[in-house]
């Protein structure tokens, strides 16, 4: 039987905290990374700005997985996937 690949949020939830707290924390972390990268773009030279744009988009992309899962987590098992 193959091992199921788990994301960082899934591993955190398996260790004990509530899914609500884990999902919101992941979204906050992604937004913080994106904000820091945007500030890098504003106050540094163009080469650093390109790197900042890349890291910002990666931060937003990684936060998106949890963004869609928050609605399902808050809806509960009876309303999930409807």
mmCIF file of the N, C-alpha and C atoms, coordinates in Angstrom:
data_MODEL
# 
_entry.id   MODEL 
# 
loop_
_atom_site.group_PDB 
_atom_site.id 
_atom_site.type_symbol 
_atom_site.label_atom_id 
_atom_site.label_alt_id 
_atom_site.label_comp_id 
_atom_site.label_asym_id 
_atom_site.label_entity_id 
_atom_site.label_seq_id 
_atom_site.pdbx_PDB_ins_code 
_atom_site.Cartn_x 
_atom_site.Cartn_y 
_atom_site.Cartn_z 
_atom_site.occupancy 
_atom_site.B_iso_or_equiv 
_atom_site.pdbx_formal_charge 
_atom_site.auth_seq_id 
_atom_site.auth_comp_id 
_atom_site.auth_asym_id 
_atom_site.auth_atom_id 
_atom_site.pdbx_PDB_model_num 
ATOM 1   N N  . UNK A 1 1  ? 0.851   -1.187 0.000   1.00 0.00 ? 1  UNK A N  1 
ATOM 2   C CA . UNK A 1 1  ? 0.000   0.000  0.000   1.00 0.00 ? 1  UNK A CA 1 
ATOM 3   C C  . UNK A 1 1  ? 0.890   1.241  0.000   1.00 0.00 ? 1  UNK A C  1 
ATOM 4   N N  . UNK A 1 2  ? 0.718   2.156  -0.968  1.00 0.00 ? 2  UNK A N  1 
ATOM 5   C CA . UNK A 1 2  ? 1.587   3.334  -1.032  1.00 0.00 ? 2  UNK A CA 1 
ATOM 6   C C  . UNK A 1 2  ? 1.295   4.317  0.095   1.00 0.00 ? 2  UNK A C  1 
ATOM 7   N N  . UNK A 1 3  ? 2.318   5.021  0.487   1.00 0.00 ? 3  UNK A N  1 
ATOM 8   C CA . UNK A 1 3  ? 2.208   6.021  1.541   1.00 0.00 ? 3  UNK A CA 1 
ATOM 9   C C  . UNK A 1 3  ? 1.531   7.269  0.974   1.00 0.00 ? 3  UNK A C  1 
ATOM 10  N N  . UNK A 1 4  ? 0.568   7.797  1.671   1.00 0.00 ? 4  UNK A N  1 
ATOM 11  C CA . UNK A 1 4  ? -0.138  8.997  1.226   1.00 0.00 ? 4  UNK A CA 1 
ATOM 12  C C  . UNK A 1 4  ? 0.721   10.223 1.521   1.00 0.00 ? 4  UNK A C  1 
ATOM 13  N N  . UNK A 1 5  ? 0.902   11.073 0.522   1.00 0.00 ? 5  UNK A N  1 
ATOM 14  C CA . UNK A 1 5  ? 1.677   12.297 0.698   1.00 0.00 ? 5  UNK A CA 1 
ATOM 15  C C  . UNK A 1 5  ? 0.818   13.336 1.413   1.00 0.00 ? 5  UNK A C  1 
ATOM 16  N N  . UNK A 1 6  ? 1.340   13.895 2.467   1.00 0.00 ? 6  UNK A N  1 
ATOM 17  C CA . UNK A 1 6  ? 0.623   14.909 3.229   1.00 0.00 ? 6  UNK A CA 1 
ATOM 18  C C  . UNK A 1 6  ? 1.331   16.251 3.096   1.00 0.00 ? 6  UNK A C  1 
ATOM 19  N N  . UNK A 1 7  ? 0.535   17.308 3.039   1.00 0.00 ? 7  UNK A N  1 
ATOM 20  C CA . UNK A 1 7  ? 1.094   18.636 3.016   1.00 0.00 ? 7  UNK A CA 1 
ATOM 21  C C  . UNK A 1 7  ? 1.457   19.084 4.425   1.00 0.00 ? 7  UNK A C  1 
ATOM 22  N N  . UNK A 1 8  ? 2.091   20.229 4.515   1.00 0.00 ? 8  UNK A N  1 
ATOM 23  C CA . UNK A 1 8  ? 2.517   20.757 5.808   1.00 0.00 ? 8  UNK A CA 1 
ATOM 24  C C  . UNK A 1 8  ? 1.313   21.009 6.720   1.00 0.00 ? 8  UNK A C  1 
ATOM 25  N N  . UNK A 1 9  ? 0.236   21.535 6.175   1.00 0.00 ? 9  UNK A N  1 
ATOM 26  C CA . UNK A 1 9  ? -0.952  21.804 6.984   1.00 0.00 ? 9  UNK A CA 1 
ATOM 27  C C  . UNK A 1 9  ? -1.561  20.507 7.504   1.00 0.00 ? 9  UNK A C  1 
ATOM 28  N N  . UNK A 1 10 ? -1.576  19.482 6.664   1.00 0.00 ? 10 UNK A N  1 
ATOM 29  C CA . UNK A 1 10 ? -2.125  18.192 7.097   1.00 0.00 ? 10 UNK A CA 1 
ATOM 30  C C  . UNK A 1 10 ? -1.283  17.571 8.206   1.00 0.00 ? 10 UNK A C  1 
ATOM 31  N N  . UNK A 1 11 ? 0.031   17.703 8.095   1.00 0.00 ? 11 UNK A N  1 
ATOM 32  C CA . UNK A 1 11 ? 0.900   17.174 9.150   1.00 0.00 ? 11 UNK A CA 1 
ATOM 33  C C  . UNK A 1 11 ? 0.700   17.936 10.456  1.00 0.00 ? 11 UNK A C  1 
ATOM 34  N N  . UNK A 1 12 ? 0.511   19.260 10.364  1.00 0.00 ? 12 UNK A N  1 
ATOM 35  C CA . UNK A 1 12 ? 0.257   20.046 11.578  1.00 0.00 ? 12 UNK A CA 1 
ATOM 36  C C  . UNK A 1 12 ? -1.061  19.639 12.233  1.00 0.00 ? 12 UNK A C  1 
ATOM 37  N N  . UNK A 1 13 ? -2.101  19.432 11.418  1.00 0.00 ? 13 UNK A N  1 
ATOM 38  C CA . UNK A 1 13 ? -3.396  19.032 11.971  1.00 0.00 ? 13 UNK A CA 1 
ATOM 39  C C  . UNK A 1 13 ? -3.316  17.647 12.606  1.00 0.00 ? 13 UNK A C  1 
ATOM 40  N N  . UNK A 1 14 ? -2.519  16.768 12.042  1.00 0.00 ? 14 UNK A N  1 
ATOM 41  C CA . UNK A 1 14 ? -2.371  15.432 12.605  1.00 0.00 ? 14 UNK A CA 1 
ATOM 42  C C  . UNK A 1 14 ? -1.661  15.449 13.952  1.00 0.00 ? 14 UNK A C  1 
ATOM 43  N N  . UNK A 1 15 ? -0.870  16.511 14.187  1.00 0.00 ? 15 UNK A N  1 
ATOM 44  C CA . UNK A 1 15 ? -0.145  16.591 15.461  1.00 0.00 ? 15 UNK A CA 1 
ATOM 45  C C  . UNK A 1 15 ? -0.970  17.197 16.583  1.00 0.00 ? 15 UNK A C  1 
ATOM 46  N N  . UNK A 1 16 ? -2.175  17.717 16.302  1.00 0.00 ? 16 UNK A N  1 
ATOM 47  C CA . UNK A 1 16 ? -3.019  18.147 17.398  1.00 0.00 ? 16 UNK A CA 1 
ATOM 48  C C  . UNK A 1 16 ? -3.853  19.394 17.249  1.00 0.00 ? 16 UNK A C  1 
ATOM 49  N N  . UNK A 1 17 ? -3.337  20.504 16.667  1.00 0.00 ? 17 UNK A N  1 
ATOM 50  C CA . UNK A 1 17 ? -4.154  21.720 16.615  1.00 0.00 ? 17 UNK A CA 1 
ATOM 51  C C  . UNK A 1 17 ? -5.403  21.544 15.753  1.00 0.00 ? 17 UNK A C  1 
ATOM 52  N N  . UNK A 1 18 ? -6.383  22.405 15.981  1.00 0.00 ? 18 UNK A N  1 
ATOM 53  C CA . UNK A 1 18 ? -7.635  22.313 15.229  1.00 0.00 ? 18 UNK A CA 1 
ATOM 54  C C  . UNK A 1 18 ? -7.397  22.715 13.768  1.00 0.00 ? 18 UNK A C  1 
ATOM 55  N N  . UNK A 1 19 ? -8.158  22.136 12.848  1.00 0.00 ? 19 UNK A N  1 
ATOM 56  C CA . UNK A 1 19 ? -8.017  22.501 11.437  1.00 0.00 ? 19 UNK A CA 1 
ATOM 57  C C  . UNK A 1 19 ? -8.239  23.989 11.178  1.00 0.00 ? 19 UNK A C  1 
ATOM 58  N N  . UNK A 1 20 ? -9.152  24.593 11.919  1.00 0.00 ? 20 UNK A N  1 
ATOM 59  C CA . UNK A 1 20 ? -9.437  26.012 11.754  1.00 0.00 ? 20 UNK A CA 1 
ATOM 60  C C  . UNK A 1 20 ? -8.191  26.855 12.031  1.00 0.00 ? 20 UNK A C  1 
ATOM 61  N N  . UNK A 1 21 ? -7.508  26.575 13.129  1.00 0.00 ? 21 UNK A N  1 
ATOM 62  C CA . UNK A 1 21 ? -6.310  27.333 13.508  1.00 0.00 ? 21 UNK A CA 1 
ATOM 63  C C  . UNK A 1 21 ? -5.187  27.102 12.499  1.00 0.00 ? 21 UNK A C  1 
ATOM 64  N N  . UNK A 1 22 ? -5.001  25.865 12.082  1.00 0.00 ? 22 UNK A N  1 
ATOM 65  C CA . UNK A 1 22 ? -3.919  25.542 11.148  1.00 0.00 ? 22 UNK A CA 1 
ATOM 66  C C  . UNK A 1 22 ? -4.151  26.222 9.804   1.00 0.00 ? 22 UNK A C  1 
ATOM 67  N N  . UNK A 1 23 ? -5.340  26.143 9.275   1.00 0.00 ? 23 UNK A N  1 
ATOM 68  C CA . UNK A 1 23 ? -5.630  26.748 7.964   1.00 0.00 ? 23 UNK A CA 1 
ATOM 69  C C  . UNK A 1 23 ? -5.450  28.257 8.003   1.00 0.00 ? 23 UNK A C  1 
ATOM 70  N N  . UNK A 1 24 ? -5.965  28.903 9.041   1.00 0.00 ? 24 UNK A N  1 
ATOM 71  C CA . UNK A 1 24 ? -5.834  30.359 9.145   1.00 0.00 ? 24 UNK A CA 1 
ATOM 72  C C  . UNK A 1 24 ? -4.384  30.778 9.339   1.00 0.00 ? 24 UNK A C  1 
ATOM 73  N N  . UNK A 1 25 ? -3.615  29.988 10.089  1.00 0.00 ? 25 UNK A N  1 
ATOM 74  C CA . UNK A 1 25 ? -2.201  30.299 10.287  1.00 0.00 ? 25 UNK A CA 1 
ATOM 75  C C  . UNK A 1 25 ? -1.436  30.194 8.971   1.00 0.00 ? 25 UNK A C  1 
ATOM 76  N N  . UNK A 1 26 ? -1.747  29.196 8.172   1.00 0.00 ? 26 UNK A N  1 
ATOM 77  C CA . UNK A 1 26 ? -1.084  29.044 6.868   1.00 0.00 ? 26 UNK A CA 1 
ATOM 78  C C  . UNK A 1 26 ? -1.408  30.212 5.942   1.00 0.00 ? 26 UNK A C  1 
ATOM 79  N N  . UNK A 1 27 ? -2.654  30.668 5.954   1.00 0.00 ? 27 UNK A N  1 
ATOM 80  C CA . UNK A 1 27 ? -3.038  31.826 5.139   1.00 0.00 ? 27 UNK A CA 1 
ATOM 81  C C  . UNK A 1 27 ? -2.302  33.077 5.613   1.00 0.00 ? 27 UNK A C  1 
ATOM 82  N N  . UNK A 1 28 ? -2.221  33.273 6.925   1.00 0.00 ? 28 UNK A N  1 
ATOM 83  C CA . UNK A 1 28 ? -1.508  34.426 7.466   1.00 0.00 ? 28 UNK A CA 1 
ATOM 84  C C  . UNK A 1 28 ? -0.038  34.392 7.090   1.00 0.00 ? 28 UNK A C  1 
ATOM 85  N N  . UNK A 1 29 ? 0.581   33.224 7.152   1.00 0.00 ? 29 UNK A N  1 
ATOM 86  C CA . UNK A 1 29 ? 1.996   33.095 6.794   1.00 0.00 ? 29 UNK A CA 1 
ATOM 87  C C  . UNK A 1 29 ? 2.210   33.413 5.316   1.00 0.00 ? 29 UNK A C  1 
ATOM 88  N N  . UNK A 1 30 ? 1.321   32.935 4.451   1.00 0.00 ? 30 UNK A N  1 
ATOM 89  C CA . UNK A 1 30 ? 1.443   33.213 3.019   1.00 0.00 ? 30 UNK A CA 1 
ATOM 90  C C  . UNK A 1 30 ? 1.299   34.707 2.741   1.00 0.00 ? 30 UNK A C  1 
ATOM 91  N N  . UNK A 1 31 ? 0.374   35.356 3.412   1.00 0.00 ? 31 UNK A N  1 
ATOM 92  C CA . UNK A 1 31 ? 0.197   36.803 3.230   1.00 0.00 ? 31 UNK A CA 1 
ATOM 93  C C  . UNK A 1 31 ? 1.395   37.588 3.760   1.00 0.00 ? 31 UNK A C  1 
ATOM 94  N N  . UNK A 1 32 ? 1.958   37.140 4.861   1.00 0.00 ? 32 UNK A N  1 
ATOM 95  C CA . UNK A 1 32 ? 3.138   37.805 5.417   1.00 0.00 ? 32 UNK A CA 1 
ATOM 96  C C  . UNK A 1 32 ? 4.327   37.683 4.473   1.00 0.00 ? 32 UNK A C  1 
ATOM 97  N N  . UNK A 1 33 ? 4.536   36.500 3.912   1.00 0.00 ? 33 UNK A N  1 
ATOM 98  C CA . UNK A 1 33 ? 5.625   36.303 2.948   1.00 0.00 ? 33 UNK A CA 1 
ATOM 99  C C  . UNK A 1 33 ? 5.421   37.204 1.739   1.00 0.00 ? 33 UNK A C  1 
ATOM 100 N N  . UNK A 1 34 ? 4.212   37.268 1.237   1.00 0.00 ? 34 UNK A N  1 
ATOM 101 C CA . UNK A 1 34 ? 3.927   38.107 0.073   1.00 0.00 ? 34 UNK A CA 1 
ATOM 102 C C  . UNK A 1 34 ? 4.134   39.580 0.374   1.00 0.00 ? 34 UNK A C  1 
ATOM 103 N N  . UNK A 1 35 ? 3.745   40.021 1.556   1.00 0.00 ? 35 UNK A N  1 
ATOM 104 C CA . UNK A 1 35 ? 3.927   41.422 1.943   1.00 0.00 ? 35 UNK A CA 1 
ATOM 105 C C  . UNK A 1 35 ? 5.402   41.779 2.036   1.00 0.00 ? 35 UNK A C  1 
ATOM 106 N N  . UNK A 1 36 ? 6.190   40.913 2.649   1.00 0.00 ? 36 UNK A N  1 
ATOM 107 C CA . UNK A 1 36 ? 7.629   41.165 2.765   1.00 0.00 ? 36 UNK A CA 1 
ATOM 108 C C  . UNK A 1 36 ? 8.272   41.225 1.380   1.00 0.00 ? 36 UNK A C  1 
ATOM 109 N N  . UNK A 1 37 ? 7.860   40.331 0.494   1.00 0.00 ? 37 UNK A N  1 
ATOM 110 C CA . UNK A 1 37 ? 8.411   40.327 -0.861  1.00 0.00 ? 37 UNK A CA 1 
ATOM 111 C C  . UNK A 1 37 ? 8.022   41.586 -1.634  1.00 0.00 ? 37 UNK A C  1 
ATOM 112 N N  . UNK A 1 38 ? 6.810   42.067 -1.440  1.00 0.00 ? 38 UNK A N  1 
ATOM 113 C CA . UNK A 1 38 ? 6.393   43.292 -2.114  1.00 0.00 ? 38 UNK A CA 1 
ATOM 114 C C  . UNK A 1 38 ? 7.181   44.497 -1.588  1.00 0.00 ? 38 UNK A C  1 
ATOM 115 N N  . UNK A 1 39 ? 7.491   44.501 -0.300  1.00 0.00 ? 39 UNK A N  1 
ATOM 116 C CA . UNK A 1 39 ? 8.327   45.573 0.242   1.00 0.00 ? 39 UNK A CA 1 
ATOM 117 C C  . UNK A 1 39 ? 9.740   45.499 -0.324  1.00 0.00 ? 39 UNK A C  1 
ATOM 118 N N  . UNK A 1 40 ? 10.241  44.288 -0.550  1.00 0.00 ? 40 UNK A N  1 
ATOM 119 C CA . UNK A 1 40 ? 11.541  44.132 -1.205  1.00 0.00 ? 40 UNK A CA 1 
ATOM 120 C C  . UNK A 1 40 ? 11.508  44.759 -2.592  1.00 0.00 ? 40 UNK A C  1 
ATOM 121 N N  . UNK A 1 41 ? 10.401  44.580 -3.283  1.00 0.00 ? 41 UNK A N  1 
ATOM 122 C CA . UNK A 1 41 ? 10.272  45.149 -4.629  1.00 0.00 ? 41 UNK A CA 1 
ATOM 123 C C  . UNK A 1 41 ? 10.264  46.673 -4.597  1.00 0.00 ? 41 UNK A C  1 
ATOM 124 N N  . UNK A 1 42 ? 9.671   47.233 -3.581  1.00 0.00 ? 42 UNK A N  1 
ATOM 125 C CA . UNK A 1 42 ? 9.528   48.685 -3.511  1.00 0.00 ? 42 UNK A CA 1 
ATOM 126 C C  . UNK A 1 42 ? 10.823  49.392 -3.123  1.00 0.00 ? 42 UNK A C  1 
ATOM 127 N N  . UNK A 1 43 ? 11.645  48.759 -2.310  1.00 0.00 ? 43 UNK A N  1 
ATOM 128 C CA . UNK A 1 43 ? 12.783  49.467 -1.744  1.00 0.00 ? 43 UNK A CA 1 
ATOM 129 C C  . UNK A 1 43 ? 14.150  48.939 -2.171  1.00 0.00 ? 43 UNK A C  1 
ATOM 130 N N  . UNK A 1 44 ? 14.203  48.045 -3.120  1.00 0.00 ? 44 UNK A N  1 
ATOM 131 C CA . UNK A 1 44 ? 15.483  47.493 -3.569  1.00 0.00 ? 44 UNK A CA 1 
ATOM 132 C C  . UNK A 1 44 ? 15.673  47.723 -5.059  1.00 0.00 ? 44 UNK A C  1 
ATOM 133 N N  . UNK A 1 45 ? 16.812  47.253 -5.575  1.00 0.00 ? 45 UNK A N  1 
ATOM 134 C CA . UNK A 1 45 ? 17.098  47.422 -7.003  1.00 0.00 ? 45 UNK A CA 1 
ATOM 135 C C  . UNK A 1 45 ? 16.264  46.453 -7.854  1.00 0.00 ? 45 UNK A C  1 
ATOM 136 N N  . UNK A 1 46 ? 16.256  46.629 -9.168  1.00 0.00 ? 46 UNK A N  1 
ATOM 137 C CA . UNK A 1 46 ? 15.401  45.807 -10.034 1.00 0.00 ? 46 UNK A CA 1 
ATOM 138 C C  . UNK A 1 46 ? 15.677  44.298 -9.967  1.00 0.00 ? 46 UNK A C  1 
ATOM 139 N N  . UNK A 1 47 ? 16.928  43.896 -9.768  1.00 0.00 ? 47 UNK A N  1 
ATOM 140 C CA . UNK A 1 47 ? 17.216  42.458 -9.693  1.00 0.00 ? 47 UNK A CA 1 
ATOM 141 C C  . UNK A 1 47 ? 16.552  41.829 -8.471  1.00 0.00 ? 47 UNK A C  1 
ATOM 142 N N  . UNK A 1 48 ? 16.583  42.522 -7.346  1.00 0.00 ? 48 UNK A N  1 
ATOM 143 C CA . UNK A 1 48 ? 15.928  42.021 -6.142  1.00 0.00 ? 48 UNK A CA 1 
ATOM 144 C C  . UNK A 1 48 ? 14.411  42.065 -6.315  1.00 0.00 ? 48 UNK A C  1 
ATOM 145 N N  . UNK A 1 49 ? 13.915  43.061 -7.045  1.00 0.00 ? 49 UNK A N  1 
ATOM 146 C CA . UNK A 1 49 ? 12.475  43.171 -7.283  1.00 0.00 ? 49 UNK A CA 1 
ATOM 147 C C  . UNK A 1 49 ? 11.943  41.976 -8.070  1.00 0.00 ? 49 UNK A C  1 
ATOM 148 N N  . UNK A 1 50 ? 12.703  41.504 -9.036  1.00 0.00 ? 50 UNK A N  1 
ATOM 149 C CA . UNK A 1 50 ? 12.267  40.334 -9.817  1.00 0.00 ? 50 UNK A CA 1 
ATOM 150 C C  . UNK A 1 50 ? 12.187  39.110 -8.902  1.00 0.00 ? 50 UNK A C  1 
ATOM 151 N N  . UNK A 1 51 ? 13.191  38.929 -8.054  1.00 0.00 ? 51 UNK A N  1 
ATOM 152 C CA . UNK A 1 51 ? 13.152  37.834 -7.088  1.00 0.00 ? 51 UNK A CA 1 
ATOM 153 C C  . UNK A 1 51 ? 11.997  37.975 -6.111  1.00 0.00 ? 51 UNK A C  1 
ATOM 154 N N  . UNK A 1 52 ? 11.727  39.217 -5.691  1.00 0.00 ? 52 UNK A N  1 
ATOM 155 C CA . UNK A 1 52 ? 10.614  39.464 -4.783  1.00 0.00 ? 52 UNK A CA 1 
ATOM 156 C C  . UNK A 1 52 ? 9.269   39.126 -5.415  1.00 0.00 ? 52 UNK A C  1 
ATOM 157 N N  . UNK A 1 53 ? 9.109   39.459 -6.700  1.00 0.00 ? 53 UNK A N  1 
ATOM 158 C CA . UNK A 1 53 ? 7.866   39.115 -7.399  1.00 0.00 ? 53 UNK A CA 1 
ATOM 159 C C  . UNK A 1 53 ? 7.690   37.603 -7.509  1.00 0.00 ? 53 UNK A C  1 
ATOM 160 N N  . UNK A 1 54 ? 8.785   36.900 -7.765  1.00 0.00 ? 54 UNK A N  1 
ATOM 161 C CA . UNK A 1 54 ? 8.719   35.440 -7.862  1.00 0.00 ? 54 UNK A CA 1 
ATOM 162 C C  . UNK A 1 54 ? 8.326   34.829 -6.521  1.00 0.00 ? 54 UNK A C  1 
ATOM 163 N N  . UNK A 1 55 ? 8.990   35.253 -5.451  1.00 0.00 ? 55 UNK A N  1 
ATOM 164 C CA . UNK A 1 55 ? 8.679   34.712 -4.128  1.00 0.00 ? 55 UNK A CA 1 
ATOM 165 C C  . UNK A 1 55 ? 7.276   35.094 -3.668  1.00 0.00 ? 55 UNK A C  1 
ATOM 166 N N  . UNK A 1 56 ? 6.830   36.277 -4.048  1.00 0.00 ? 56 UNK A N  1 
ATOM 167 C CA . UNK A 1 56 ? 5.478   36.696 -3.688  1.00 0.00 ? 56 UNK A CA 1 
ATOM 168 C C  . UNK A 1 56 ? 4.430   35.812 -4.353  1.00 0.00 ? 56 UNK A C  1 
ATOM 169 N N  . UNK A 1 57 ? 4.639   35.509 -5.616  1.00 0.00 ? 57 UNK A N  1 
ATOM 170 C CA . UNK A 1 57 ? 3.669   34.652 -6.301  1.00 0.00 ? 57 UNK A CA 1 
ATOM 171 C C  . UNK A 1 57 ? 3.704   33.231 -5.750  1.00 0.00 ? 57 UNK A C  1 
ATOM 172 N N  . UNK A 1 58 ? 4.863   32.759 -5.345  1.00 0.00 ? 58 UNK A N  1 
ATOM 173 C CA . UNK A 1 58 ? 4.950   31.438 -4.716  1.00 0.00 ? 58 UNK A CA 1 
ATOM 174 C C  . UNK A 1 58 ? 4.202   31.450 -3.385  1.00 0.00 ? 58 UNK A C  1 
ATOM 175 N N  . UNK A 1 59 ? 4.361   32.514 -2.599  1.00 0.00 ? 59 UNK A N  1 
ATOM 176 C CA . UNK A 1 59 ? 3.652   32.635 -1.327  1.00 0.00 ? 59 UNK A CA 1 
ATOM 177 C C  . UNK A 1 59 ? 2.143   32.625 -1.514  1.00 0.00 ? 59 UNK A C  1 
ATOM 178 N N  . UNK A 1 60 ? 1.662   33.383 -2.503  1.00 0.00 ? 60 UNK A N  1 
ATOM 179 C CA . UNK A 1 60 ? 0.220   33.387 -2.773  1.00 0.00 ? 60 UNK A CA 1 
ATOM 180 C C  . UNK A 1 60 ? -0.263  32.020 -3.242  1.00 0.00 ? 60 UNK A C  1 
ATOM 181 N N  . UNK A 1 61 ? 0.526   31.370 -4.065  1.00 0.00 ? 61 UNK A N  1 
ATOM 182 C CA . UNK A 1 61 ? 0.139   30.051 -4.568  1.00 0.00 ? 61 UNK A CA 1 
ATOM 183 C C  . UNK A 1 61 ? 0.046   29.015 -3.466  1.00 0.00 ? 61 UNK A C  1 
ATOM 184 N N  . UNK A 1 62 ? 0.991   29.027 -2.542  1.00 0.00 ? 62 UNK A N  1 
ATOM 185 C CA . UNK A 1 62 ? 0.962   28.063 -1.446  1.00 0.00 ? 62 UNK A CA 1 
ATOM 186 C C  . UNK A 1 62 ? -0.174  28.348 -0.471  1.00 0.00 ? 62 UNK A C  1 
ATOM 187 N N  . UNK A 1 63 ? -0.549  29.596 -0.327  1.00 0.00 ? 63 UNK A N  1 
ATOM 188 C CA . UNK A 1 63 ? -1.665  29.931 0.556   1.00 0.00 ? 63 UNK A CA 1 
ATOM 189 C C  . UNK A 1 63 ? -3.011  29.575 -0.043  1.00 0.00 ? 63 UNK A C  1 
ATOM 190 N N  . UNK A 1 64 ? -3.081  29.471 -1.351  1.00 0.00 ? 64 UNK A N  1 
ATOM 191 C CA . UNK A 1 64 ? -4.346  29.185 -2.022  1.00 0.00 ? 64 UNK A CA 1 
ATOM 192 C C  . UNK A 1 64 ? -4.936  27.828 -1.680  1.00 0.00 ? 64 UNK A C  1 
ATOM 193 N N  . UNK A 1 65 ? -4.073  26.845 -1.450  1.00 0.00 ? 65 UNK A N  1 
ATOM 194 C CA . UNK A 1 65 ? -4.573  25.520 -1.100  1.00 0.00 ? 65 UNK A CA 1 
ATOM 195 C C  . UNK A 1 65 ? -5.410  25.573 0.178   1.00 0.00 ? 65 UNK A C  1 
ATOM 196 N N  . UNK A 1 66 ? -4.929  26.291 1.157   1.00 0.00 ? 66 UNK A N  1 
ATOM 197 C CA . UNK A 1 66 ? -5.640  26.386 2.429   1.00 0.00 ? 66 UNK A CA 1 
ATOM 198 C C  . UNK A 1 66 ? -6.831  27.322 2.340   1.00 0.00 ? 66 UNK A C  1 
ATOM 199 N N  . UNK A 1 67 ? -6.775  28.288 1.450   1.00 0.00 ? 67 UNK A N  1 
ATOM 200 C CA . UNK A 1 67 ? -7.885  29.223 1.306   1.00 0.00 ? 67 UNK A CA 1 
ATOM 201 C C  . UNK A 1 67 ? -9.172  28.494 0.914   1.00 0.00 ? 67 UNK A C  1 
ATOM 202 N N  . UNK A 1 68 ? -9.062  27.563 -0.015  1.00 0.00 ? 68 UNK A N  1 
ATOM 203 C CA . UNK A 1 68 ? -10.245 26.820 -0.444  1.00 0.00 ? 68 UNK A CA 1 
ATOM 204 C C  . UNK A 1 68 ? -10.667 25.790 0.597   1.00 0.00 ? 68 UNK A C  1 
ATOM 205 N N  . UNK A 1 69 ? -9.732  25.315 1.395   1.00 0.00 ? 69 UNK A N  1 
ATOM 206 C CA . UNK A 1 69 ? -10.059 24.316 2.412   1.00 0.00 ? 69 UNK A CA 1 
ATOM 207 C C  . UNK A 1 69 ? -10.735 24.944 3.630   1.00 0.00 ? 69 UNK A C  1 
ATOM 208 N N  . UNK A 1 70 ? -10.552 26.240 3.864   1.00 0.00 ? 70 UNK A N  1 
ATOM 209 C CA . UNK A 1 70 ? -11.171 26.903 5.020   1.00 0.00 ? 70 UNK A CA 1 
ATOM 210 C C  . UNK A 1 70 ? -12.695 26.810 4.940   1.00 0.00 ? 70 UNK A C  1 
ATOM 211 N N  . UNK A 1 71 ? -13.259 27.078 3.780   1.00 0.00 ? 71 UNK A N  1 
ATOM 212 C CA . UNK A 1 71 ? -14.714 27.003 3.626   1.00 0.00 ? 71 UNK A CA 1 
ATOM 213 C C  . UNK A 1 71 ? -15.249 25.622 3.933   1.00 0.00 ? 71 UNK A C  1 
ATOM 214 N N  . UNK A 1 72 ? -14.550 24.595 3.471   1.00 0.00 ? 72 UNK A N  1 
ATOM 215 C CA . UNK A 1 72 ? -14.996 23.233 3.746   1.00 0.00 ? 72 UNK A CA 1 
ATOM 216 C C  . UNK A 1 72 ? -14.835 22.882 5.213   1.00 0.00 ? 72 UNK A C  1 
ATOM 217 N N  . UNK A 1 73 ? -13.770 23.377 5.837   1.00 0.00 ? 73 UNK A N  1 
ATOM 218 C CA . UNK A 1 73 ? -13.554 23.105 7.259   1.00 0.00 ? 73 UNK A CA 1 
ATOM 219 C C  . UNK A 1 73 ? -14.636 23.758 8.102   1.00 0.00 ? 73 UNK A C  1 
ATOM 220 N N  . UNK A 1 74 ? -14.966 25.004 7.791   1.00 0.00 ? 74 UNK A N  1 
ATOM 221 C CA . UNK A 1 74 ? -15.974 25.713 8.577   1.00 0.00 ? 74 UNK A CA 1 
ATOM 222 C C  . UNK A 1 74 ? -17.391 25.214 8.299   1.00 0.00 ? 74 UNK A C  1 
ATOM 223 N N  . UNK A 1 75 ? -17.634 24.682 7.096   1.00 0.00 ? 75 UNK A N  1 
ATOM 224 C CA . UNK A 1 75 ? -18.962 24.181 6.754   1.00 0.00 ? 75 UNK A CA 1 
ATOM 225 C C  . UNK A 1 75 ? -19.285 22.897 7.494   1.00 0.00 ? 75 UNK A C  1 
ATOM 226 N N  . UNK A 1 76 ? -18.283 22.127 7.806   1.00 0.00 ? 76 UNK A N  1 
ATOM 227 C CA . UNK A 1 76 ? -18.518 20.865 8.520   1.00 0.00 ? 76 UNK A CA 1 
ATOM 228 C C  . UNK A 1 76 ? -18.716 19.707 7.566   1.00 0.00 ? 76 UNK A C  1 
ATOM 229 N N  . UNK A 1 77 ? -18.719 18.507 8.114   1.00 0.00 ? 77 UNK A N  1 
ATOM 230 C CA . UNK A 1 77 ? -18.797 17.317 7.279   1.00 0.00 ? 77 UNK A CA 1 
ATOM 231 C C  . UNK A 1 77 ? -20.096 17.191 6.488   1.00 0.00 ? 77 UNK A C  1 
ATOM 232 N N  . UNK A 1 78 ? -21.189 17.699 6.982   1.00 0.00 ? 78 UNK A N  1 
ATOM 233 C CA . UNK A 1 78 ? -22.469 17.524 6.285   1.00 0.00 ? 78 UNK A CA 1 
ATOM 234 C C  . UNK A 1 78 ? -22.582 18.400 5.039   1.00 0.00 ? 78 UNK A C  1 
ATOM 235 N N  . UNK A 1 79 ? -21.849 19.511 4.979   1.00 0.00 ? 79 UNK A N  1 
ATOM 236 C CA . UNK A 1 79 ? -21.944 20.423 3.840   1.00 0.00 ? 79 UNK A CA 1 
ATOM 237 C C  . UNK A 1 79 ? -20.709 20.409 2.947   1.00 0.00 ? 79 UNK A C  1 
ATOM 238 N N  . UNK A 1 80 ? -19.729 19.602 3.256   1.00 0.00 ? 80 UNK A N  1 
ATOM 239 C CA . UNK A 1 80 ? -18.500 19.570 2.471   1.00 0.00 ? 80 UNK A CA 1 
ATOM 240 C C  . UNK A 1 80 ? -18.770 19.023 1.081   1.00 0.00 ? 80 UNK A C  1 
ATOM 241 N N  . UNK A 1 81 ? -18.174 19.646 0.084   1.00 0.00 ? 81 UNK A N  1 
ATOM 242 C CA . UNK A 1 81 ? -18.238 19.256 -1.334  1.00 0.00 ? 81 UNK A CA 1 
ATOM 243 C C  . UNK A 1 81 ? -19.633 19.394 -1.919  1.00 0.00 ? 81 UNK A C  1 
ATOM 244 N N  . UNK A 1 82 ? -20.426 20.299 -1.423  1.00 0.00 ? 82 UNK A N  1 
ATOM 245 C CA . UNK A 1 82 ? -21.758 20.541 -2.002  1.00 0.00 ? 82 UNK A CA 1 
ATOM 246 C C  . UNK A 1 82 ? -21.776 21.861 -2.709  1.00 0.00 ? 82 UNK A C  1 
# 
